[in-house]
Amino acid sequence: MTQVITPVSMELHHEISQFLFYEAQKLDDWQFRDWLTLIAEDIHYTMRTAVNAQTRDRRRCVQPPTTWIFNDSKLQLEKRIARLETGMAWAEEPPSRTRHFVNNIQISPTEQEDEYDIRVNYLLYRSQKEKDETFYVGMRKDRLRRTGNNEMGWEIAHREIILDQVVITSHNLSILF
C-alpha cells in the first residue's frame, strides 16, 4: 500500500526545513537548553529497538516484540540534559561531537490546524575520544506544531526515531536524536 502525500506549499516546506536544520544545529552545538525551547510540553519522544522479521511474517503482519530505548516526556528530556550539564555524566566526558543530517523531508497536514506530520531520513554521526565513531541511520517521524513559544515559531510535539540498525554497537546512548 502506498502512502498518499498531500502537497504543501514551497514556502511552508522551506519554513519547516529551516526549523529542522536549526534544531540539528542546536543539538550539534550542545545548546540543549535552547533545544528544549523547541520541544512541546506534551512531547512524546520515542525510540524502539529494530527487529528482523521473516518475509512470510511481514506479509501476515506478525511483528516481533520490540523494546523501548527511549520513551521520554519533556520532564525526562530535561533531566537527561541536566545530567549532561553537571560534568558528571561520564559517558560524555569528553563530550561527543555530533552531526545531525536530515533529508528527504516529507510534510503532510494533519486533522489539527497548524500541525504537520514530518518524515525525514537522517544520519547522525558521533565521534568521541580518538577512535570512537558511531553512525546512526534511520528515519524520524515528527509532529510539528506552529507556536509562538520560541523564535522559530514551531515546536516538536512528537518524535519517533526508527533506526535501521538491529544491533546498536555504541557503548552508550547518551546523545539526543
DOGUZA-756549 format. One line per 8 residues: number of its first residue (from 1); their letters; for each residue x, y, z of N, C-alpha, C, CB. Coordinates in pm, 1 decimal, padded with zeros to 6 digits, m for minus. Glycine has a CB too. Example, Ala and Ser with C-alpha at 12.3 -4.5 7.8 and 13.67 -1.06 7.14 Angstrom:
BEGIN
1 = as = 01319.0,m00569.0,00780.0,01230.0,m00450.0,00780.0,01320.0,m00330.0,00780.0,01130.8,m00447.3,00904.6; 01285.0,m00225.0,00708.0,01367.0,m00106.0,00714.0,01290.0,00003.0,00787.0,01408.4,m00059.8,00572.5
END
This chain:
BEGIN
1 = mtqvitpv = 00084.7,m00117.8,00000.0,00000.0,00000.0,00000.0,00089.0,00123.9,00000.0,m00096.2,m00000.1,00122.3; 00064.5,00217.0,m00090.5,00143.3,00338.7,m00096.0,00075.2,00448.9,m00016.4,00164.9,00382.5,m00241.1; 00158.9,00533.6,00041.1,00108.7,00644.9,00119.6,00080.4,00762.9,00027.7,00209.2,00684.2,00230.1; m00035.4,00823.4,00043.6,m00070.8,00940.0,m00035.3,m00019.8,01063.0,00038.3,m00225.1,00948.0,m00059.9; 00058.3,01144.0,m00030.5,00114.9,01263.0,00029.9,00038.9,01383.5,m00023.3,00267.3,01274.5,00000.5; m00015.0,01463.1,00067.6,m00082.2,01586.3,00029.6,00024.0,01695.1,00019.2,m00194.3,01625.1,00132.4; 00039.9,01754.0,m00096.5,00145.2,01856.1,m00111.4,00118.5,01978.9,m00022.9,00156.0,01899.7,m00259.0; 00226.9,02036.6,00024.9,00218.9,02163.3,00097.2,00291.7,02267.2,00012.4,00281.2,02152.4,00242.6
9 = smelhhei = 00272.3,02392.4,00045.2,00335.4,02498.6,m00034.2,00487.2,02493.9,m00018.7,00281.8,02637.4,00007.9; 00554.9,02546.7,m00118.7,00701.4,02553.7,m00113.4,00746.7,02639.5,00003.6,00757.9,02609.8,m00245.0; 00670.4,02744.1,00033.9,00705.8,02832.2,00144.9,00698.3,02757.3,00278.1,00613.2,02955.0,00147.6; 00592.1,02678.4,00297.6,00578.9,02601.0,00420.3,00687.4,02494.1,00428.1,00439.7,02536.7,00428.7; 00714.0,02427.4,00317.2,00819.6,02326.0,00315.1,00953.8,02388.2,00354.0,00829.2,02260.3,00175.4; 00983.9,02503.6,00299.3,01108.7,02572.8,00331.3,01113.0,02612.2,00479.5,01124.9,02697.9,00242.5; 01004.0,02666.2,00530.8,00997.6,02708.6,00670.7,01021.7,02590.0,00765.7,00860.8,02773.6,00700.3; 00957.1,02478.4,00738.5,00973.8,02360.6,00824.4,01113.7,02302.5,00807.9,00867.3,02253.5,00791.7
17 = sqflfyea = 01165.3,02300.6,00687.5,01302.1,02252.1,00665.1,01402.0,02335.6,00743.5,01337.0,02254.8,00515.3; 01385.8,02467.2,00739.9,01476.1,02554.7,00814.2,01466.8,02529.4,00964.9,01444.6,02701.3,00783.5; 01347.1,02502.2,01013.9,01330.4,02468.0,01155.1,01407.8,02340.1,01188.2,01180.4,02450.8,01189.5; 01396.4,02237.2,01104.5,01466.4,02111.2,01130.3,01617.8,02128.4,01125.6,01423.5,02005.5,01029.3; 01667.3,02212.6,01035.6,01810.9,02239.0,01028.2,01857.4,02316.0,01152.0,01845.0,02318.0,00899.9; 01776.6,02410.3,01196.4,01806.6,02488.8,01316.6,01812.1,02397.0,01438.4,01700.7,02600.5,01337.5; 01716.0,02306.0,01447.5,01714.5,02211.2,01559.3,01840.6,02125.5,01558.2,01589.0,02121.5,01552.9; 01880.7,02075.8,01442.2,02002.1,01994.7,01431.0,02124.1,02072.4,01477.4,02021.9,01947.3,01286.9
25 = qklddwqf = 02129.7,02200.0,01441.4,02242.2,02283.8,01483.5,02247.0,02295.7,01635.7,02232.1,02423.6,01419.6; 02133.4,02315.7,01699.1,02129.6,02327.0,01845.5,02182.5,02199.7,01911.0,01985.8,02355.7,01893.9; 02144.5,02084.2,01857.7,02194.0,01957.9,01913.1,02343.8,01942.1,01889.4,02118.7,01839.5,01851.5; 02390.3,01973.1,01769.6,02532.6,01958.5,01737.6,02619.6,02054.8,01817.0,02555.2,01980.2,01589.1; 02567.5,02171.3,01850.3,02643.7,02272.0,01924.9,02628.7,02258.2,02076.8,02600.0,02410.6,01882.5; 02563.1,02151.7,02121.4,02539.5,02126.5,02264.6,02464.9,02242.2,02329.1,02672.5,02103.2,02337.9; 02373.3,02302.4,02257.0,02288.0,02408.9,02312.1,02154.6,02346.6,02351.0,02267.6,02526.6,02208.6; 02162.0,02258.2,02449.8,02046.2,02177.1,02485.8,01933.4,02258.1,02548.6,02088.1,02068.3,02580.2
33 = rdwltlia = 01966.3,02361.7,02624.2,01860.0,02445.4,02683.2,01783.2,02517.3,02572.8,01919.6,02549.0,02783.5; 01853.7,02566.6,02472.0,01786.4,02628.5,02357.1,01703.1,02524.9,02282.3,01889.6,02693.2,02261.7; 01756.8,02401.8,02270.4,01683.4,02294.3,02204.6,01553.3,02264.5,02277.9,01769.4,02168.2,02196.4; 01557.0,02267.9,02411.4,01435.5,02239.9,02489.0,01323.4,02339.1,02459.6,01467.1,02241.9,02637.7; 01358.2,02463.1,02419.6,01253.4,02560.5,02386.8,01178.0,02521.0,02259.8,01314.3,02700.3,02370.0; 01234.2,02428.3,02182.9,01170.3,02381.0,02059.5,01081.5,02259.6,02084.4,01276.2,02346.7,01955.2; 01076.8,02213.4,02208.4,01005.5,02091.6,02244.9,00874.9,02128.6,02313.7,01092.2,02001.6,02336.4; 00765.5,02068.5,02270.8,00633.9,02094.2,02330.8,00626.8,02032.9,02470.5,00520.6,02037.1,02241.2
41 = edihytmr = 00544.2,02091.4,02553.6,00526.0,02039.4,02689.3,00471.8,01896.7,02687.6,00431.6,02130.0,02768.6; 00392.4,01863.3,02585.9,00331.3,01729.9,02578.6,00406.1,01635.0,02483.6,00186.4,01742.5,02533.8; 00535.9,01658.8,02464.4,00616.4,01576.2,02372.7,00610.2,01428.3,02410.3,00762.6,01623.7,02372.8; 00612.6,01344.5,02310.3,00630.8,01200.7,02326.4,00750.6,01167.1,02238.8,00499.9,01116.5,02286.1; 00865.8,01137.2,02301.1,00995.2,01120.3,02234.7,01034.7,00973.7,02248.3,01105.4,01215.6,02296.2; 01029.2,00898.6,02138.9,01046.9,00753.6,02149.2,01148.2,00699.1,02049.5,00914.6,00684.2,02129.1; 01209.0,00589.7,02090.0,01289.1,00507.9,02000.2,01277.8,00364.3,02050.7,01440.0,00556.8,01994.3; 01249.8,00272.0,01960.1,01240.4,00129.6,01993.3,01353.6,00055.6,01924.4,01102.4,00070.7,01951.5
49 = tavnaqtr = 01375.7,m00064.1,01970.5,01471.7,m00148.2,01900.3,01414.1,m00185.7,01764.7,01506.2,m00275.1,01982.9; 01500.4,m00201.4,01667.8,01459.5,m00252.3,01537.2,01464.2,m00404.5,01544.1,01551.7,m00197.0,01421.5; 01381.0,m00467.7,01468.3,01377.5,m00614.3,01467.4,01384.0,m00664.9,01324.2,01249.8,m00667.3,01537.6; 01438.5,m00783.1,01311.4,01436.3,m00851.2,01181.8,01316.6,m00944.9,01180.8,01570.1,m00929.5,01155.1; 01237.1,m00935.9,01079.1,01121.1,m01024.3,01065.5,01131.3,m01099.0,00933.9,00987.9,m00944.3,01073.1; 01090.7,m01221.8,00935.9,01088.4,m01302.2,00813.6,00985.7,m01243.2,00716.7,01055.1,m01451.7,00845.5; 01012.2,m01257.3,00588.4,00920.4,m01205.5,00486.4,00780.7,m01262.1,00504.9,00971.8,m01238.4,00346.1; 00771.0,m01392.2,00532.9,00638.0,m01453.4,00549.8,00563.8,m01393.0,00668.8,00651.1,m01605.8,00568.3
57 = drrrcvqp = 00637.8,m01354.7,00776.1,00573.4,m01292.1,00891.8,00530.1,m01148.6,00860.5,00668.3,m01293.1,01012.5; 00612.3,m01077.1,00785.2,00575.6,m00939.3,00748.9,00450.2,m00939.4,00663.8,00690.9,m00869.4,00673.6; 00438.5,m01036.5,00572.7,00318.7,m01045.5,00489.2,00193.9,m01069.8,00572.9,00334.4,m01156.8,00386.0; 00207.9,m01143.7,00681.5,00094.0,m01171.9,00769.9,00080.2,m01065.6,00879.4,00109.5,m01311.0,00833.8; 00161.6,m00961.7,00872.6,00160.8,m00851.7,00970.7,00195.4,m00901.4,01111.4,00023.2,m00782.7,00972.2; 00278.7,m01003.2,01120.2,00326.7,m01050.7,01250.2,00453.5,m00973.4,01281.4,00352.6,m01206.7,01250.4; 00448.1,m00894.9,01385.3,00561.3,m00810.7,01422.8,00626.9,m00867.4,01548.3,00516.1,m00663.9,01445.9; 00756.9,m00900.8,01543.3,00824.6,m00947.4,01664.3,00823.3,m00838.0,01771.7,00970.0,m00989.7,01632.2
65 = pttwifnd = 00835.9,m00876.3,01897.3,00833.3,m00776.2,02004.4,00954.0,m00683.3,01997.6,00828.5,m00844.8,02140.5; 00935.8,m00561.9,02044.6,01044.4,m00464.8,02049.0,01062.3,m00417.9,02193.5,01015.8,m00343.9,01953.7; 01170.2,m00346.5,02217.1,01199.9,m00291.0,02348.4,01218.5,m00140.9,02333.4,01326.3,m00357.5,02411.2; 01167.3,m00065.4,02428.9,01186.6,00079.3,02426.1,01332.1,00111.2,02458.5,01091.2,00150.1,02526.1; 01392.9,00194.5,02378.4,01523.1,00252.9,02410.7,01498.1,00388.2,02475.6,01614.0,00266.9,02282.8; 01409.9,00467.6,02414.8,01362.5,00593.5,02473.7,01210.8,00590.6,02472.5,01417.5,00718.9,02395.9; 01151.4,00640.8,02577.2,01007.3,00664.1,02583.9,00990.8,00780.6,02680.7,00925.8,00533.7,02630.8; 01031.2,00899.2,02634.7,01051.0,01013.8,02723.2,00944.0,01120.9,02708.5,01185.2,01074.6,02697.7
73 = sklqlekr = 00920.4,01188.4,02818.7,00837.8,01309.2,02823.1,00934.0,01428.3,02826.5,00739.5,01309.4,02948.8; 00881.0,01548.1,02828.1,00967.7,01666.2,02835.3,01043.7,01668.6,02967.1,00885.3,01795.3,02819.2; 00979.5,01630.1,03074.9,01046.7,01626.8,03205.1,01166.4,01531.6,03201.1,00948.0,01584.0,03316.2; 01150.0,01416.8,03139.6,01261.4,01322.1,03129.5,01373.2,01376.2,03041.2,01212.3,01188.3,03074.5; 01339.1,01445.5,02933.0,01441.3,01508.6,02848.9,01515.7,01616.3,02926.9,01377.7,01569.0,02722.2; 01442.6,01695.6,03006.3,01506.4,01797.9,03089.3,01603.8,01735.0,03188.7,01400.3,01880.0,03164.3; 01565.6,01622.0,03247.5,01654.6,01553.2,03342.1,01779.1,01499.6,03272.3,01580.2,01438.2,03411.5; 01763.4,01446.3,03152.4,01879.9,01398.0,03077.4,01975.9,01511.7,03047.8,01836.2,01330.9,02946.6
81 = iarletgm = 01920.7,01626.0,03010.7,02005.0,01742.0,02979.7,02071.7,01795.5,03105.9,01921.8,01852.9,02912.6; 01998.7,01803.1,03215.5,02056.6,01849.2,03342.1,02174.2,01759.9,03382.4,01949.3,01850.5,03454.1; 02160.6,01631.1,03361.4,02270.0,01537.8,03393.2,02391.3,01565.5,03305.3,02223.8,01391.4,03375.2; 02369.7,01590.5,03175.3,02481.0,01621.4,03085.3,02552.0,01750.2,03127.1,02430.6,01633.7,02940.8; 02478.1,01844.2,03182.2,02535.5,01973.3,03221.2,02617.9,01966.4,03349.4,02425.5,02074.5,03238.5; 02603.9,01860.1,03428.5,02676.4,01851.3,03556.1,02824.4,01825.8,03538.5,02617.6,01742.5,03641.3; 02864.9,01771.6,03424.7,03003.4,01730.0,03408.5,03029.5,01594.3,03472.7,03096.3,01833.9,03467.7; 02927.2,01534.0,03530.3,02939.4,01404.6,03597.0,02881.7,01291.1,03512.6,02869.8,01408.9,03732.2
89 = awaeepps = 02840.0,01321.5,03391.7,02790.0,01217.7,03301.3,02912.6,01159.0,03231.0,02683.6,01275.6,03196.6; 02970.6,01056.0,03291.7,03098.7,01004.6,03245.7,03094.2,00953.6,03102.4,03144.7,00894.7,03336.5; 02980.1,00910.8,03056.6,02968.6,00865.0,02917.9,02994.0,00978.7,02820.1,02830.4,00804.6,02892.7; 02981.4,01101.8,02866.6,03002.3,01218.6,02780.3,03122.0,01301.6,02825.5,02877.0,01305.8,02778.1; 03222.6,01236.8,02878.6,03348.4,01303.5,02912.6,03460.7,01236.2,02836.3,03375.5,01299.8,03066.1; 03521.1,01297.2,02741.6,03487.6,01428.4,02686.9,03356.6,01421.6,02608.5,03601.5,01480.0,02596.6; 03293.4,01537.1,02588.9,03164.1,01538.1,02518.9,03175.3,01485.2,02375.6,03107.0,01679.8,02516.8; 03072.6,01416.7,02333.2,03065.5,01369.2,02195.1,03054.2,01486.5,02100.1,02946.9,01273.5,02175.9
97 = rtrhfvnn = 03109.2,01468.3,01983.3,03090.0,01562.6,01874.1,02991.7,01496.1,01779.0,03226.7,01600.3,01802.1; 02886.3,01565.5,01745.5,02783.0,01506.8,01660.6,02753.9,01594.7,01540.2,02655.3,01484.0,01740.3; 02701.7,01530.5,01437.6,02647.3,01598.5,01320.6,02517.6,01527.8,01286.8,02748.1,01597.5,01198.6; 02409.3,01603.5,01289.0,02277.6,01552.9,01252.2,02248.7,01595.8,01108.5,02166.7,01605.1,01350.3; 02224.5,01499.5,01022.5,02188.3,01526.8,00883.2,02043.4,01483.0,00863.0,02285.0,01452.7,00782.6; 01960.4,01574.0,00816.9,01821.3,01540.3,00786.0,01796.8,01568.8,00638.6,01721.4,01620.8,00876.2; 01728.6,01475.3,00572.4,01697.0,01495.7,00430.9,01572.6,01417.5,00394.5,01815.1,01453.8,00341.0; 01534.8,01426.1,00267.6,01411.9,01362.2,00218.3,01292.6,01402.7,00306.1,01427.6,01207.0,00216.3
105 = iqispteq = 01280.9,01529.0,00330.8,01177.2,01581.4,00419.8,01041.7,01574.4,00349.3,01209.4,01727.8,00462.8; 00950.1,01499.5,00410.2,00813.3,01488.4,00358.9,00719.8,01546.5,00464.5,00775.6,01338.7,00325.0; 00630.0,01632.1,00421.5,00540.7,01704.1,00512.5,00396.5,01674.7,00473.7,00568.6,01857.5,00509.4; 00317.0,01637.4,00573.4,00174.7,01610.0,00549.3,00090.4,01684.4,00651.4,00145.3,01457.6,00555.6; m00015.4,01751.8,00607.3,m00105.8,01816.0,00703.3,m00176.2,01710.0,00788.4,m00210.3,01904.3,00629.7; m00216.4,01748.7,00907.9,m00293.7,01659.7,00995.5,m00435.7,01714.9,01007.3,m00226.4,01646.4,01137.4; m00515.8,01647.0,01088.0,m00651.8,01695.1,01112.8,m00651.5,01822.4,01196.8,m00734.4,01586.9,01182.5; m00546.4,01841.2,01274.9,m00533.3,01959.5,01360.3,m00477.4,02076.4,01279.6,m00442.1,01929.6,01482.1
113 = edeydirv = m00539.2,02190.5,01294.9,m00489.3,02309.2,01225.8,m00350.9,02345.9,01279.4,m00587.5,02427.9,01242.7; m00259.7,02382.6,01191.4,m00123.1,02421.9,01225.6,m00040.4,02309.7,01287.8,m00126.8,02538.0,01319.6; m00073.0,02184.3,01257.0,00009.9,02069.9,01294.6,00038.5,01989.6,01168.8,m00059.8,01981.3,01403.7; 00162.5,01942.1,01159.6,00205.6,01868.9,01041.0,00285.2,01746.4,01081.5,00289.0,01958.8,00948.6; 00262.1,01637.3,01009.7,00343.1,01518.0,01026.9,00461.5,01528.2,00932.4,00260.4,01388.1,01000.7; 00578.4,01501.8,00987.1,00702.5,01514.5,00912.5,00772.1,01378.9,00913.7,00794.2,01626.2,00972.5; 00819.7,01339.4,00798.1,00900.5,01217.7,00787.9,01032.9,01258.3,00727.3,00829.5,01106.0,00701.9; 01142.4,01224.5,00795.4,01275.4,01256.4,00743.5,01363.9,01133.1,00753.2,01338.6,01375.3,00820.8
121 = nyllyrsq = 01454.2,01120.5,00658.8,01564.2,01027.1,00672.4,01676.3,01103.8,00740.2,01609.1,00967.1,00533.1; 01752.5,01033.3,00823.0,01859.8,01105.1,00890.1,01981.7,01017.2,00907.0,01813.4,01156.2,01025.0; 02091.3,01086.8,00925.1,02218.3,01025.8,00957.5,02272.8,01105.0,01074.4,02317.6,01024.5,00834.6; 02306.9,01036.5,01180.3,02365.8,01100.6,01297.4,02505.0,01042.1,01315.0,02277.6,01079.6,01426.4; 02606.0,01127.3,01300.2,02744.7,01087.2,01318.7,02788.1,01132.8,01456.7,02837.2,01146.6,01207.6; 02852.3,01042.4,01529.0,02900.2,01074.1,01663.7,03046.6,01033.5,01674.5,02814.4,01002.3,01772.6; 03127.8,01124.9,01724.0,03269.6,01098.7,01743.9,03305.3,01136.2,01887.2,03357.0,01177.8,01641.4; 03382.4,01049.8,01951.9,03424.9,01076.9,02088.8,03562.2,01013.5,02108.6,03321.2,01022.0,02193.3
129 = kekdetfy = 03645.9,01079.2,02183.3,03782.8,01032.4,02206.5,03854.4,01016.9,02072.8,03783.3,00898.0,02284.8; 03958.3,00933.3,02069.9,04039.3,00923.9,01948.2,03978.5,00834.6,01840.6,04175.7,00873.0,01982.8; 03922.1,00721.3,01880.6,03880.4,00623.3,01781.1,03735.8,00579.3,01795.3,03968.6,00504.2,01788.7; 03658.9,00647.8,01871.8,03520.5,00607.7,01897.2,03428.1,00683.8,01802.3,03481.0,00633.9,02045.8; 03385.5,00615.9,01695.5,03294.9,00675.3,01597.5,03173.4,00585.2,01580.0,03366.6,00697.7,01461.7; 03057.9,00645.9,01572.7,02934.2,00571.6,01554.7,02846.7,00644.5,01454.5,02860.2,00552.9,01689.1; 02780.1,00567.8,01370.7,02680.5,00620.6,01278.5,02545.1,00563.0,01316.6,02716.5,00586.8,01130.4; 02445.4,00648.8,01326.7,02307.3,00605.9,01346.2,02231.6,00648.7,01220.6,02243.2,00668.2,01478.6
137 = vgmrkdrl = 02169.8,00554.1,01155.5,02099.1,00581.5,01031.0,01955.6,00535.5,01048.9,02167.0,00510.5,00908.9; 01863.8,00615.5,01001.3,01725.1,00574.4,01012.4,01628.8,00677.8,00962.8,01693.1,00541.4,01152.2; 01511.4,00671.1,01022.2,01401.5,00759.1,00985.0,01346.3,00819.4,01113.5,01290.0,00682.3,00904.6; 01299.0,00940.7,01103.2,01228.3,01003.8,01214.2,01089.9,01042.0,01166.8,01305.0,01128.1,01267.8; 00992.9,01020.4,01254.5,00857.6,01068.2,01230.1,00828.6,01170.7,01338.3,00751.7,00950.4,01230.7; 00812.9,01294.5,01295.7,00787.5,01404.1,01388.6,00647.9,01459.5,01365.6,00893.3,01515.4,01372.7; 00594.9,01522.1,01467.2,00475.6,01604.8,01451.8,00516.1,01743.4,01498.8,00351.0,01547.9,01533.5; 00504.2,01840.2,01408.2,00536.8,01978.7,01440.7,00409.0,02058.0,01456.6,00626.6,02041.5,01332.4
145 = rrtgnnem = 00416.1,02154.1,01546.4,00301.2,02239.0,01577.4,00348.2,02384.6,01571.1,00239.9,02204.3,01719.3; 00269.8,02467.6,01502.9,00301.4,02611.3,01498.9,00273.5,02670.0,01636.9,00217.7,02686.0,01387.9; 00367.0,02752.9,01683.8,00354.7,02809.9,01817.1,00421.6,02946.7,01820.6,00416.6,02715.9,01922.9; 00394.4,03020.4,01923.3,00462.4,03147.9,01945.1,00558.7,03139.6,02061.9,00361.3,03258.8,01969.1; 00590.7,03016.5,02103.4,00671.4,02997.6,02223.9,00821.3,03007.5,02202.7,00640.7,02866.3,02282.6; 00869.9,03017.9,02078.5,01013.7,03027.5,02053.9,01037.4,03109.6,01928.1,01077.9,02886.7,02040.4; 01163.0,03139.3,01901.5,01197.6,03228.2,01790.1,01169.6,03168.2,01653.0,01342.3,03265.4,01798.6; 01161.1,03035.9,01643.3,01137.5,02972.1,01513.5,00989.1,02957.6,01480.4,01203.1,02836.1,01510.8
153 = gweiahre = 00902.8,02966.4,01580.5,00759.6,02959.0,01554.7,00703.2,02818.3,01544.2,00729.3,03031.2,01430.8; 00785.6,02716.1,01573.6,00742.6,02576.6,01567.2,00788.6,02504.3,01691.8,00797.2,02507.0,01440.5; 00717.0,02397.4,01727.4,00762.6,02310.8,01834.9,00739.0,02165.1,01793.6,00689.2,02344.1,01968.9; 00819.2,02077.2,01852.4,00808.9,01934.3,01824.0,00715.4,01873.4,01926.9,00949.3,01864.3,01826.4; 00603.1,01820.6,01880.3,00503.2,01763.0,01970.0,00517.5,01611.7,01980.9,00363.3,01798.2,01922.2; 00583.8,01550.5,01883.7,00601.7,01405.1,01884.8,00726.2,01372.7,01804.3,00476.1,01330.9,01826.8; 00805.3,01277.7,01853.1,00920.8,01229.7,01776.9,00931.7,01079.5,01795.6,01052.3,01301.0,01821.6; 00929.2,01008.4,01683.4,00952.0,00864.3,01683.9,01077.1,00838.9,01600.9,00827.4,00784.7,01627.4
161 = iildqvvi = 01177.6,00780.2,01664.1,01305.1,00752.0,01599.3,01305.9,00604.4,01562.2,01426.7,00788.5,01692.1; 01333.6,00575.4,01436.1,01333.6,00437.9,01387.4,01470.7,00412.2,01324.8,01216.7,00412.8,01283.8; 01554.1,00338.8,01395.5,01688.1,00308.6,01345.5,01682.8,00193.8,01246.2,01783.1,00274.4,01461.4; 01773.0,00197.1,01148.9,01786.4,00084.6,01057.5,01865.2,m00028.6,01122.9,01854.5,00129.0,00927.4; 01953.6,00003.9,01216.6,02034.7,m00097.8,01282.8,01948.9,m00183.9,01374.5,02148.2,m00032.7,01362.3; 01974.3,m00312.8,01372.3,01908.8,m00404.6,01464.9,01991.7,m00414.3,01592.5,01889.9,m00545.0,01400.4; 02123.4,m00409.6,01577.9,02213.9,m00413.1,01692.4,02284.4,m00278.4,01701.1,02317.1,m00530.4,01680.3; 02273.8,m00214.9,01816.1,02340.3,m00086.5,01837.0,02476.5,m00115.1,01898.1,02255.2,00008.9,01928.7
169 = tshnlsil = 02581.4,m00078.0,01827.7,02716.7,m00111.7,01871.1,02781.2,m00003.9,01956.9,02802.8,m00137.8,01751.7; 02714.9,00107.0,01975.1,02769.3,00213.9,02057.8,02775.2,00168.7,02203.4,02684.4,00342.4,02044.1; 02874.3,00218.7,02276.5,02887.2,00181.5,02417.5,02784.8,00251.9,02507.0,03027.1,00213.1,02466.2; 02718.6,00354.5,02455.1,02609.0,00419.3,02529.0,02523.7,00499.0,02432.3,02663.5,00511.4,02641.9; 02408.2,00543.1,02480.1,02316.9,00626.4,02401.1,02283.8,00750.9,02481.0,02186.8,00548.8,02363.2; 02383.7,00830.3,02507.9,02363.2,00949.7,02589.2,02341.0,01075.4,02505.5,02481.5,00970.0,02680.1; 02330.1,01060.3,02374.8,02307.9,01174.7,02286.7,02159.5,01187.8,02255.5,02389.5,01160.3,02156.3; 02124.7,01300.4,02196.8,01986.1,01326.2,02158.0,01974.6,01316.3,02006.2,01938.6,01466.4,02208.4
177 = f = 01864.6,01260.3,01962.0,01842.5,01238.4,01819.2,01758.6,01350.8,01762.3,01774.7,01102.7,01794.0
END
